[in-house]
Amino acid sequence: MLLWLIPTVEKLTKSQKFLLGDRLQALALDVHELLIEATYFLDKAVALTRANLNLEKLCIVFRLAFDLQLTDECK
């Protein structure tokens, strides 16, 4: 997903790249890091719960970008 997301954010307008684009990338990277953490912890529930919460936030920001017609690549 990150391999798709980073070039997609670069296509956003300058103002949205720094607003929504940065948020999208930060949330996606946080999810990635939390999944890595969950692999190494015995109690995976905490990291997976936080990853799930960030995925929900990521979906909302994606939906906002799509609804604002900033990208058609979210389909």
Secondary structure, 3 states (H helix, E strand, C coil): CHHHHHHHHHCCCHHHHHHHHHHHHHHHHHHHHHHHHHHHCCCCHHHHHHHHHHHHHHHHHHHHHHHCCCCCCCC
